[in-house]
């Protein structure tokens, strides 16, 4: 399995060369390199103390905006006790919570201090966004990701209260549909995403759809809650 070493040049190998997902190592987490990576279906994922690793999995979890599935129980709960949804008002707090809130079956986090700094820079450049669920003035859950054209790349989510992260995901799905997005990328398929209606698609198909999605007109800059 070939793994490429990145140099200073702002370029990536063909993502189809990542036989088992791992494509390259090295490089940096600059705004320009991150945007180029996402545009080509590549994302960074590595642990503390490891080199920067770049991935293009052979299968992706993808949701068509407007097709999010939430259980009847969840929808009823969100109607009866709705959260206040805000967007891009606490990006730093959301990514910090995603890094620190424990998850069942997960030991530690891949959201290192270096990653947090990089995505905060991406947020300041108008490309990374947070969707936040608030109650009584406190942040109770949320998610963050990257938007390019008509594609949104979900990175992570957290919840301090039942249904809080689902409320954020529901609001994200509604916004993406309203704004004409065609693709919500969940990256690596897993049972939780499939329960929300994400589909598993092969890399070649994902890259074709991504190429069209990123050509759609986008709106870099801070998202405002409708």
C-alpha positions as CSV (number, residue, x, y, z in Angstrom):
1,X,0.0,0.0,0.0
2,X,1.7,3.2,-1.1
3,X,1.7,6.1,1.4
4,X,3.0,9.4,0.0
5,X,5.1,12.0,1.9
6,X,4.0,15.6,1.3
7,X,6.5,18.3,0.8
8,X,6.1,22.1,0.8
9,X,4.3,22.1,-2.5
10,X,0.6,22.6,-2.1
11,X,-0.5,19.4,-3.7
12,X,-2.0,15.9,-3.0
13,X,-1.7,12.6,-4.8
14,X,-4.7,11.2,-6.5
15,X,-7.1,10.2,-3.7
16,X,-7.9,7.0,-5.6
17,X,-4.4,5.8,-4.8
18,X,-5.3,5.4,-1.1
19,X,-6.0,1.6,-1.3
20,X,-7.1,1.2,2.3
21,X,-7.7,4.8,3.1
22,X,-4.4,6.2,4.2
23,X,-3.1,8.4,1.4
24,X,-0.2,10.6,2.6
25,X,1.6,11.9,5.6
26,X,3.3,15.2,6.4
27,X,2.6,18.7,5.1
28,X,0.8,21.2,7.3
29,X,-2.7,22.2,8.4
30,X,-2.7,25.6,6.7
31,X,-6.0,27.0,5.6
32,X,-5.0,26.6,1.9
33,X,-3.9,23.0,2.3
34,X,-7.1,22.0,4.3
35,X,-9.3,23.6,1.6
36,X,-7.4,21.7,-1.1
37,X,-7.7,18.5,0.8
38,X,-11.5,18.8,1.3
39,X,-12.0,19.8,-2.3
40,X,-10.4,16.5,-3.3
41,X,-12.2,14.3,-0.8
42,X,-9.2,14.1,1.6
43,X,-9.2,14.9,5.3
44,X,-6.6,14.8,8.2
45,X,-6.9,12.3,11.0
46,X,-4.2,11.4,13.4
47,X,-3.3,11.1,17.1
48,X,-1.2,13.2,19.5
49,X,2.5,12.8,18.7
50,X,1.9,11.3,15.3
51,X,2.7,12.9,11.9
52,X,-0.2,14.5,10.1
53,X,-2.0,11.7,8.3
54,X,-4.3,12.3,5.3
55,X,-7.1,9.9,4.4
56,X,-9.4,9.1,1.5
57,X,-11.4,6.1,2.6
58,X,-12.6,3.5,0.1
59,X,-16.2,4.1,1.3
60,X,-17.9,7.2,2.6
61,X,-21.0,8.0,4.7
62,X,-23.1,10.5,2.7
63,X,-26.4,12.2,3.4
64,X,-28.5,14.0,0.9
65,X,-29.6,17.2,2.6
66,X,-33.3,17.0,3.4
67,X,-33.2,13.3,4.0
68,X,-32.1,13.1,7.6
69,X,-33.8,10.4,9.6
70,X,-34.7,11.0,13.3
71,X,-36.8,8.6,15.3
72,X,-40.4,9.6,16.1
73,X,-39.3,9.8,19.8
74,X,-36.5,12.2,19.0
75,X,-38.7,14.4,16.9
76,X,-41.4,14.5,19.6
77,X,-38.8,15.3,22.2
78,X,-37.4,18.2,20.2
79,X,-40.9,19.6,19.6
80,X,-41.8,19.4,23.3
81,X,-38.6,20.9,24.6
82,X,-36.8,22.6,21.8
83,X,-33.3,24.0,22.1
84,X,-32.2,27.5,21.0
85,X,-30.2,26.9,17.9
86,X,-27.3,29.3,17.1
87,X,-24.7,29.1,14.3
88,X,-21.1,30.3,14.4
89,X,-21.5,32.0,17.8
90,X,-19.2,29.7,19.8
91,X,-17.0,27.8,17.3
92,X,-14.1,27.5,19.7
93,X,-16.3,26.2,22.5
94,X,-17.9,23.6,20.2
95,X,-14.6,22.2,18.9
96,X,-13.2,22.2,22.5
97,X,-16.2,20.2,23.7
98,X,-15.9,17.8,20.8
99,X,-12.4,17.1,21.9
100,X,-13.1,16.7,25.6
101,X,-16.6,15.3,26.1
102,X,-16.2,11.5,26.6
103,X,-17.9,9.1,24.1
104,X,-18.8,5.5,24.7
105,X,-16.2,3.2,23.2
106,X,-13.8,6.0,22.4
107,X,-10.5,6.4,24.3
108,X,-9.0,9.8,23.9
109,X,-9.5,12.2,21.0
110,X,-8.0,12.9,17.5
111,X,-8.8,16.6,17.9
112,X,-5.4,17.7,19.1
113,X,-4.5,21.2,20.0
114,X,-2.9,21.5,16.6
115,X,-6.1,20.5,14.9
116,X,-8.2,22.8,17.0
117,X,-6.0,25.8,16.1
118,X,-6.1,24.9,12.4
119,X,-9.9,24.6,12.3
120,X,-10.4,27.8,14.3
121,X,-8.2,29.5,11.6
122,X,-10.5,27.8,8.9
123,X,-13.5,29.2,10.8
124,X,-12.0,32.7,10.8
125,X,-11.5,32.4,7.1
126,X,-15.2,31.7,6.7
127,X,-15.1,28.0,5.7
128,X,-15.6,26.1,9.0
129,X,-18.9,26.4,10.9
130,X,-20.5,25.4,14.1
131,X,-24.2,24.6,14.8
132,X,-25.0,24.9,18.5
133,X,-27.8,23.8,20.8
134,X,-28.3,26.1,23.8
135,X,-30.6,25.9,26.8
136,X,-30.9,28.6,29.5
137,X,-27.9,30.4,28.1
138,X,-25.6,27.3,28.2
139,X,-24.1,25.4,25.3
140,X,-25.5,21.9,25.6
141,X,-24.5,20.3,22.3
142,X,-23.4,21.0,18.8
143,X,-21.3,20.1,15.8
144,X,-18.8,21.6,13.4
145,X,-17.6,21.0,9.9
146,X,-16.3,22.6,6.7
147,X,-18.4,24.1,3.8
148,X,-17.2,24.3,0.2
149,X,-19.6,25.2,-2.5
150,X,-22.6,22.8,-2.1
151,X,-20.7,20.3,0.1
152,X,-20.5,20.2,3.9
153,X,-18.0,18.0,5.6
154,X,-19.1,17.0,9.1
155,X,-16.2,16.7,11.5
156,X,-17.5,16.0,15.0
157,X,-20.4,16.5,17.4
158,X,-21.0,16.4,21.1
159,X,-23.9,16.4,23.6
160,X,-24.2,17.3,27.2
161,X,-27.9,16.8,27.3
162,X,-30.2,14.2,25.6
163,X,-31.0,15.1,22.0
164,X,-28.8,18.2,22.0
165,X,-26.5,17.0,19.2
166,X,-29.5,15.7,17.3
167,X,-31.1,19.1,17.5
168,X,-27.9,20.6,16.0
169,X,-27.8,18.0,13.2
170,X,-31.5,18.6,12.4
171,X,-30.9,22.3,12.1
172,X,-27.8,21.7,9.9
173,X,-29.7,19.4,7.6
174,X,-32.5,22.0,7.2
175,X,-30.0,24.8,6.5
176,X,-28.1,22.7,3.9
177,X,-31.3,21.9,2.1
178,X,-32.6,25.5,2.2
179,X,-29.2,26.8,0.8
180,X,-29.1,24.3,-2.1
181,X,-26.3,22.0,-0.7
182,X,-26.2,18.6,-2.4
183,X,-23.8,16.6,-0.2
184,X,-23.3,16.1,3.6
185,X,-20.1,14.0,4.1
186,X,-19.9,12.0,7.3
187,X,-16.5,10.6,6.4
188,X,-16.1,7.1,7.8
189,X,-19.3,5.0,7.8
190,X,-20.5,3.7,11.2
191,X,-23.7,2.5,12.7
192,X,-24.6,5.9,14.3
193,X,-24.5,7.7,10.9
194,X,-26.4,5.0,9.1
195,X,-29.2,5.3,11.7
196,X,-29.5,9.0,10.7
197,X,-30.1,8.0,7.0
198,X,-26.5,8.3,5.8
199,X,-25.7,6.0,2.9
200,X,-22.4,4.1,2.3
201,X,-21.0,5.0,-1.2
202,X,-17.8,3.9,-2.9
203,X,-15.0,6.4,-3.1
204,X,-15.2,6.8,-6.9
205,X,-18.9,7.7,-6.7
206,X,-18.2,10.0,-3.8
207,X,-15.5,11.8,-5.7
208,X,-17.7,12.3,-8.8
209,X,-20.5,13.8,-6.7
210,X,-18.1,15.9,-4.7
211,X,-16.6,17.4,-7.9
212,X,-20.0,18.7,-8.8
213,X,-20.9,19.8,-5.4
214,X,-17.8,22.0,-4.8
215,X,-18.5,23.8,-8.1
216,X,-21.8,25.2,-6.8
217,X,-21.7,28.8,-5.5
218,X,-21.0,29.0,-1.9
219,X,-21.2,31.7,0.8
220,X,-17.9,31.9,2.7
221,X,-18.3,33.8,5.9
222,X,-20.1,33.6,9.2
223,X,-23.4,31.7,9.2
224,X,-26.3,33.5,10.8
225,X,-29.2,31.7,12.5
226,X,-32.3,32.1,10.3
